[in-house]
Amino acid sequence: MKHLSVIVPLYNEKEVVIKELIKNLKIYLSKITTNWKIILVDDGSTNNCWDAILKASNDDINISGIKLSKNFGQHCAIKAGIDNTKSEFTIVIDGDMQDDPKYIEELYSNAKQDYDVVYCERSERKDFLQIFFSKIFYFLFNFLSKNKLNQKIANFCIFNQKILNQLKKEKLTHMSFFASIKGLSPKEKFIKTIRNQRLQGSKPTYSLSNRVKLAKNTIVSFSDRLIYFSIASGILFFIVSIFATIYLIIKKLYLDPSAPVLGWTSLSTIILFSFGLTNFSIGIIGLYINSIHNIVKEQNPYFVDEKINLD
């Protein structure tokens, strides 16, 4: 078993970026321990990313590689790394060098203080669209879920063996990696970091559609409040409809019997609103059923083509 392992999900990163990342990781890992391992996970890259991983792994037995058969997504790549890790402490870091490896020492020193997880709290993003959609996601998640997420937290973190073993039992493929850890209610700490610019040759890998899909799956997986909201709303409007009907009957029979019947408009509105609410409720329940279906059917959430320097 290794004392400290680093999992790096990669997708279409260029060789120069991978080399620079490995060089920096080695510098800071060697300051902590000689018993370390770097696990590079190629998430179905279409360039020579895997060739760069093979070259690095052949040069150093402490560098391992996992090649997924296709692009399953960053969180599947992280899961593949977790499933193939055996260490006392595990670090997850993105491969674009925005997360600076120099913070590894601070992460490790804090993790040794009996924390289950230590996260890097990053500086504010400069991309307006990313900030906008990120704020919407975190607002909805924190409003609907009991587990509160910090908007400035991403994947860069360290966790102990207890969390590692729990994450191996989890299916992280349909939800945020960070949210999955939060769902375990660990003893946690945050350290402040400053993010770098992406290295030349490194590109963002998450499209808008992928981000929306991940946000939807994460919210549905961690919150049942939408179901209770739809149930409560249905009961409320059912009661309103009953009282409205009773009022119309009393008005016609006792309050103003001579008045013409003018209830078709209001009654039709109530019926249509109730029908719309019912459809909305069915839609919400459908999201949850779909999420359960995805979890059940994902017997193999990712498929590994090749491994190197792994047991």
Rosetta blueprint (number, residue, H / E / L):
1 M L
2 K E
3 H E
4 L E
5 S E
6 V E
7 I E
8 V E
9 P E
10 L E
11 Y L
12 N L
13 E L
14 K L
15 E H
16 V H
17 V H
18 I H
19 K H
20 E H
21 L H
22 I H
23 K H
24 N H
25 L H
26 K H
27 I H
28 Y H
29 L H
30 S H
31 K L
32 I L
33 T L
34 T L
35 N L
36 W E
37 K E
38 I E
39 I E
40 L E
41 V E
42 D E
43 D L
44 G L
45 S L
46 T L
47 N L
48 N L
49 C H
50 W H
51 D H
52 A H
53 I H
54 L H
55 K H
56 A H
57 S H
58 N H
59 D H
60 D L
61 I L
62 N L
63 I E
64 S E
65 G E
66 I E
67 K E
68 L E
69 S L
70 K L
71 N L
72 F L
73 G L
74 Q H
75 H H
76 C H
77 A H
78 I H
79 K H
80 A H
81 G H
82 I H
83 D H
84 N L
85 T L
86 K L
87 S E
88 E E
89 F E
90 T E
91 I E
92 V E
93 I L
94 D L
95 G L
96 D L
97 M L
98 Q L
99 D L
100 D L
101 P H
102 K H
103 Y H
104 I H
105 E H
106 E H
107 L H
108 Y H
109 S H
110 N H
111 A H
112 K L
113 Q L
114 D L
115 Y L
116 D L
117 V E
118 V E
119 Y E
120 C E
121 E E
122 R L
123 S L
124 E L
125 R L
126 K L
127 D L
128 F H
129 L H
130 Q H
131 I H
132 F H
133 F H
134 S H
135 K H
136 I H
137 F H
138 Y H
139 F H
140 L H
141 F H
142 N H
143 F H
144 L H
145 S L
146 K L
147 N L
148 K L
149 L L
150 N L
151 Q L
152 K L
153 I E
154 A E
155 N E
156 F E
157 C E
158 I E
159 F E
160 N E
161 Q H
162 K H
163 I H
164 L H
165 N H
166 Q H
167 L H
168 K H
169 K H
170 E L
171 K L
172 L L
173 T L
174 H L
175 M L
176 S L
177 F H
178 F H
179 A H
180 S H
181 I H
182 K H
183 G L
184 L L
185 S L
186 P L
187 K L
188 E E
189 K E
190 F E
191 I E
192 K E
193 T L
194 I L
195 R L
196 N L
197 Q L
198 R L
199 L L
200 Q L
201 G L
202 S L
203 K L
204 P L
205 T L
206 Y L
207 S L
208 L H
209 S H
210 N H
211 R H
212 V H
213 K H
214 L H
215 A H
216 K H
217 N H
218 T H
219 I H
220 V H
221 S H
222 F H
223 S L
224 D L
225 R H
226 L H
227 I H
228 Y H
229 F H
230 S H
231 I H
232 A H
233 S H
234 G H
235 I H
236 L H
237 F H
238 F H
239 I H
240 V H
241 S H
242 I H
243 F H
244 A H
245 T H
246 I H
247 Y H
248 L H
249 I H
250 I H
251 K H
252 K H
253 L H
254 Y H
255 L H
256 D L
257 P L
258 S L
259 A L
260 P L
261 V L
262 L L
263 G H
264 W H
265 T H
266 S H
267 L H
268 S H
269 T H
270 I H
271 I H
272 L H
273 F H
274 S H
275 F H
276 G H
277 L H
278 T H
279 N H
280 F H
281 S H
282 I H
283 G H
284 I H
285 I H
286 G H
287 L H
288 Y H
289 I H
290 N H
291 S H
292 I H
293 H H
294 N H
295 I H
296 V H
297 K H
298 E L
299 Q L
300 N L
301 P L
302 Y L
303 F L
304 V E
305 D E
306 E E
307 K E
308 I E
309 N L
310 L L
311 D L
